């Protein structure tokens, strides 16, 4: 029902006029509506009023798609040696009908603790529709055996719903790179930062290894429903659910319990910070009290969210200053 079916009209004396204002709801299909004045015993009189309600024209939005990734066909990570410099590359395509915004960049939002010397952001051009661009990173493998992961978010401050995530994972063996292939430390730093012209925003190495995990999450929805995909195998990206069937602008509350599962206390300035997308109305949540969170403690956060105009996704991370830690927490609205 786009308009109120019954509207009260005051008694109007001969020669007088009355203005009747009606508010129409949004519609997906053009709709014609007719009104008639009626007496108290529902007898129509006078002319029939006619209105046609049409959908609001949608402005074309920029779109990005990762058409090729270094992880394509790789199951457990790209093989690497300790101290080796690995070059990886993604191919991004503009699959929309408009040019990408001028402020588009790929920001580092997650790196495994100890996986350092990564570029804080990658410069991307304002790509025209139908064009592709190659985004590359040179990464110095850690001097330690294990699996190492990094993620960059392709975002635009002026278009919060625009973006995608670039993921790469390396599997470093216990065999070190040959001494004659190793560069000295200053040179290695410059090689790793070849794709970035400014200091890293989230890649500052921390003197302490901070850690976090999601202990509990709960959505208080006024309608719609939420589902949770199976992400048990992904420690770096935790799903906060997929919310569906919420009208645009509908507010709701999400409760999130985050545990300090590391060995070090969190600094007093730690906050939950939006690192990808618009945050659905919540750009960040500071920890109440401003006191350090000790190892083993859990804090409860409340996020006031609002359903966007179009389906989208957003993510938050725990952050202290320019350093982020713990998994990236992704929420989708369909």
C-alpha positions in Angstrom: 0.0 0.0 0.0 1.7 3.1 -1.3 -0.7 5.7 0.0 -3.1 5.9 2.9 -6.4 4.4 1.7 -8.6 6.8 3.7 -7.9 10.5 4.3 -10.1 12.7 6.4 -11.2 16.0 4.7 -12.6 18.8 6.7 -16.0 20.4 6.0 -15.5 23.0 3.2 -17.9 25.8 2.7 -18.9 26.9 -0.8 -16.2 28.9 -2.5 -13.4 27.6 -0.2 -10.5 25.4 -1.1 -8.6 22.7 0.9 -5.1 21.3 0.3 -4.7 17.5 0.8 -1.1 16.3 1.2 -0.3 12.6 0.7 3.0 10.9 1.3 3.8 8.0 -1.1 6.1 5.1 -0.1 8.8 3.8 -2.4 7.8 1.4 -5.2 9.6 -1.0 -7.5 7.0 -0.8 -10.3 5.0 2.1 -11.7 1.6 2.3 -10.0 -1.6 4.3 -10.7 -3.8 5.3 -7.8 -7.3 6.9 -7.9 -9.1 8.9 -5.1 -12.7 10.0 -4.9 -14.5 12.2 -2.3 -17.3 10.4 -0.5 -20.1 11.5 1.8 -20.5 10.1 5.3 -22.6 7.2 3.9 -19.8 6.5 1.4 -21.5 8.0 -1.7 -18.9 9.3 -4.1 -19.2 12.8 -5.6 -17.1 15.3 -7.5 -14.1 14.6 -9.8 -11.8 11.6 -9.4 -8.2 12.5 -8.4 -5.5 10.5 -10.2 -1.8 10.0 -9.3 0.9 7.9 -10.8 3.8 6.7 -8.5 7.0 5.6 -10.3 10.3 4.2 -8.9 12.9 6.8 -8.0 15.6 6.7 -10.8 18.7 5.0 -9.5 22.0 6.6 -10.3 24.6 4.2 -11.7 27.1 3.1 -9.1 30.8 2.2 -9.6 31.6 -1.5 -9.3 34.8 -3.4 -8.9 35.4 -7.1 -9.4 38.6 -9.1 -8.7 39.0 -11.1 -12.0 42.3 -12.7 -11.1 44.0 -13.3 -7.8 47.4 -14.8 -6.7 45.3 -17.3 -4.7 43.6 -18.7 -7.7 44.2 -22.5 -7.7 46.2 -22.2 -4.5 44.8 -24.2 -1.6 47.2 -23.8 1.4 49.1 -20.6 0.5 51.9 -19.6 -1.9 55.1 -21.4 -1.2 58.0 -19.2 0.0 61.3 -19.3 1.7 62.4 -17.3 4.8 63.7 -13.9 3.7 62.6 -14.3 0.1 60.8 -11.4 -1.6 57.6 -12.6 -3.3 55.8 -10.6 -6.0 52.0 -11.1 -6.2 49.4 -9.4 -8.4 45.6 -9.0 -8.6 43.7 -8.0 -11.8 40.8 -5.7 -11.0 38.0 -4.8 -13.5 35.5 -2.0 -13.7 32.3 -4.0 -14.4 30.0 -1.0 -13.9 28.7 1.7 -16.2 30.5 4.6 -14.6 34.2 5.5 -13.9 35.7 4.6 -10.6 35.9 7.5 -8.1 39.1 9.5 -7.9 39.7 8.7 -4.3 39.8 4.9 -4.7 42.6 3.1 -2.9 43.4 -0.3 -1.5 44.2 -0.1 2.2 45.9 -2.7 4.3 43.3 -3.9 6.9 44.9 -7.1 8.2 48.3 -8.8 8.4 49.3 -11.8 10.5 51.3 -10.5 13.5 55.0 -10.7 12.6 54.3 -10.3 8.9 55.7 -6.8 8.5 57.2 -4.5 5.8 53.9 -4.5 3.8 52.7 -1.4 2.0 49.9 0.4 3.9 48.0 1.2 0.7 48.1 0.7 -3.0 47.4 3.5 -5.5 44.6 2.7 -8.0 43.5 4.8 -11.0 40.0 6.1 -11.7 39.3 3.2 -14.0 36.9 3.6 -16.9 34.0 1.1 -17.5 35.2 -2.1 -19.1 38.9 -1.5 -18.3 41.2 -3.6 -16.0 44.1 -2.7 -13.8 47.0 -4.7 -12.3 47.6 -4.1 -8.6 50.9 -5.7 -7.3 52.7 -6.1 -4.0 56.3 -7.1 -3.2 56.4 -8.8 0.2 59.4 -9.8 2.3 58.8 -13.3 3.8 59.3 -13.5 7.6 62.3 -15.2 9.0 60.0 -17.8 10.5 58.2 -20.9 9.3 54.4 -20.8 9.1 51.4 -19.4 7.3 51.2 -15.6 6.8 48.2 -13.7 5.5 47.5 -10.1 4.4 44.3 -8.3 3.2 43.8 -5.0 1.5 40.4 -3.4 1.1 39.6 -1.6 -2.1 37.5 1.4 -0.9 36.3 4.9 -1.7 35.4 7.4 1.0 32.9 9.1 -1.3 31.2 5.8 -2.2 31.0 3.6 0.9 29.2 0.7 -0.9 32.0 0.5 -3.4 34.8 -2.0 -2.9 36.3 -5.5 -2.6 39.0 -7.3 -0.6 42.4 -8.5 -1.9 43.7 -11.5 0.0 47.1 -13.2 -0.2 48.5 -16.0 1.9 52.0 -17.4 2.0 53.3 -20.7 3.3 56.9 -20.2 4.5 59.0 -23.3 4.9 61.7 -23.9 7.6 64.4 -23.6 4.9 66.0 -20.1 4.8 66.7 -18.2 1.6 70.3 -18.5 0.3 72.6 -15.9 1.9 73.7 -14.5 -1.4 70.1 -13.8 -2.4 69.3 -11.9 0.8 69.4 -8.1 0.7 70.5 -6.0 3.6 67.7 -4.8 5.8 67.3 -1.2 4.5 67.2 -2.5 0.9 64.6 -5.1 1.8 62.4 -2.5 3.3 62.5 -0.4 0.2 61.7 -3.4 -2.0 58.7 -4.3 0.2 57.4 -0.8 -0.1 57.7 -0.5 -3.8 54.0 -0.2 -4.4 53.4 2.5 -1.7 54.5 6.1 -1.8 53.4 6.9 1.8 53.9 5.4 5.2 51.7 2.4 6.0 48.5 3.3 7.8 47.8 0.0 9.5 51.1 -1.9 9.1 53.2 -0.3 11.8 55.0 -3.1 13.6 53.9 -3.4 17.2 56.3 -4.1 20.0 53.7 -6.3 21.6 51.7 -8.9 19.8 48.1 -8.1 20.5 45.3 -10.6 19.8 41.5 -10.7 19.8 38.7 -13.1 19.1 34.9 -12.8 18.8 33.3 -14.6 21.8 29.6 -13.7 21.0 27.5 -11.7 18.6 23.7 -11.0 18.6 21.5 -8.9 16.3 18.4 -7.3 17.8 16.4 -7.0 14.5 12.9 -5.2 14.3 12.2 -7.5 11.3 14.0 -9.4 8.6 16.3 -12.2 9.5 20.0 -13.0 9.9 22.0 -16.1 8.7 25.6 -17.1 9.4 27.9 -18.7 6.8 30.3 -21.4 7.8 33.6 -19.6 8.4 35.1 -22.0 11.0 38.2 -22.5 8.8 39.0 -18.7 8.4 40.7 -17.2 11.5 41.5 -13.9 9.8 37.9 -13.1 8.6 35.0 -13.6 10.9 31.4 -13.3 9.7 29.0 -11.2 11.7 26.2 -12.6 9.7 24.1 -11.8 6.6 21.1 -9.6 7.4 18.2 -9.7 4.9 14.7 -8.2 4.3 15.3 -5.0 6.2 13.7 -1.9 4.6 16.1 1.0 3.9 16.9 3.1 6.9 15.7 0.6 9.5 17.8 0.8 12.6 18.9 -2.2 14.7 21.4 -3.0 17.5 24.2 -5.5 17.4 25.9 -6.7 20.5 29.5 -8.0 20.1 31.6 -9.6 22.8 35.4 -9.5 22.0 38.0 -11.4 24.1 41.6 -10.5 24.6 42.9 -14.0 23.8 46.6 -13.0 23.7 49.3 -12.8 26.3 49.5 -8.9 26.4 47.0 -6.4 27.7 45.3 -4.1 25.2 46.3 -0.4 25.4 43.7 2.0 26.8 43.1 3.5 23.3 41.9 0.3 21.7 38.7 0.7 19.7 36.6 -1.2 17.2 37.2 0.6 14.0 35.5 0.3 10.6 38.1 -0.7 8.0 36.0 -1.5 5.0 32.7 -0.1 3.6 30.4 2.5 5.3 30.0 0.8 8.6 26.2 0.9 8.2 26.2 4.0 10.4 28.8 2.9 12.8 32.3 4.0 12.0 33.8 2.8 15.3 33.2 2.0 19.0 35.6 3.0 21.7 36.1 0.6 24.7 34.2 2.0 27.6 36.3 3.2 30.6 39.5 3.9 28.7 41.3 1.2 30.8 43.6 -1.5 29.4 41.9 -4.8 28.8 43.9 -7.6 30.4 44.7 -10.9 28.9 41.7 -13.2 29.2 39.1 -10.4 29.7 36.1 -9.9 27.5 34.4 -6.6 26.6 30.8 -6.1 25.4 30.3 -3.6 22.6 27.0 -2.3 21.2 26.8 -1.1 17.6 23.9 1.0 16.4 23.4 0.1 12.8 21.1 1.2 9.9 20.0 -0.7 6.8 21.6 0.8 3.7 19.8 1.8 0.5 21.5 -1.1 -1.5 23.0 -4.5 -0.5 26.5 -4.1 0.7 29.1 -5.3 3.2 31.3 -3.7 5.8 34.0 -4.8 8.2 35.6 -3.7 11.5 38.9 -4.5 13.2 40.3 -3.9 16.7 42.8 -1.0 16.4 45.2 0.9 18.6 46.6 4.0 17.0 47.8 3.0 13.6 48.1 -0.7 14.4 45.2 -3.2 13.9 45.0 -6.7 15.3 42.7 -9.7 15.5 40.4 -10.9 12.8 38.5 -8.6 10.4 34.8 -8.8 11.3 32.6 -8.7 8.2 28.8 -7.9 8.1 26.6 -8.2 5.0 23.2 -6.7 4.3 21.3 -8.3 1.4 
